Amino acid sequence: MSDDGQFWFCLTHHKVEGEDGCRNQDRLGPYATADEAAHALEKVEERNEAWDNDPKWSDKDLED
C-alpha cells in the first residue's frame, strides 16, 4: 500500500490508504501501520473523550 511504511485513514472513503491516496485534508495520519490507520476514528474518539474530561481544559468555571 505504501512503500515507506506510512498509512492514512481516508475520511471520504472510510478506508486505509497509502501516500498516493486522497488529499491530506480529507484523511487522518500518517500512521506507521495499516492497522493503526484502520483504527484512526477510534483513537480520535478516545482522545476527544479524554480532552472533554480533562479538568485543566474545563469551561465549567466560565459558565454561569
CORBELJO-V795865 format. One record per pair of residues at least 24 apart in sequence whose ideal C-beta (glycine too) atoms are under 10 Angstrom apart, sorted by the first residue. I is the first residue (numbers start at 1). J is the second residue. D is the distance in Angstrom with one decimal. If there is no record, write none. Layout:
BEGIN
((I/J/D) (I/J/D))
END
This chain:
BEGIN
((1/34/6.2) (1/37/9.2) (2/29/9.9) (2/30/8.3) (2/31/9.9) (2/34/8.2) (2/37/9.5) (4/30/8.9) (5/30/8.9) (5/31/9.4) (5/32/6.1) (5/33/7.7) (5/34/9.5) (6/30/3.9) (6/31/7.1) (6/32/7.2) (6/33/9.4) (6/34/9.9) (6/37/8.8) (7/31/5.0) (7/32/7.6) (7/33/6.5) (7/34/4.8) (7/35/8.6) (7/36/7.1) (7/37/3.9) (7/38/8.3) (7/40/9.2) (8/34/9.8) (8/37/5.9) (8/40/8.1) (9/34/9.6) (9/36/8.9) (9/37/4.7) (9/38/6.9) (9/39/8.3) (9/40/3.7) (9/41/6.9) (9/43/9.3) (9/44/9.3) (10/37/9.1) (10/40/9.5) (11/40/8.8) (11/41/8.5) (14/38/9.9) (14/41/8.3) (16/40/8.5))
END
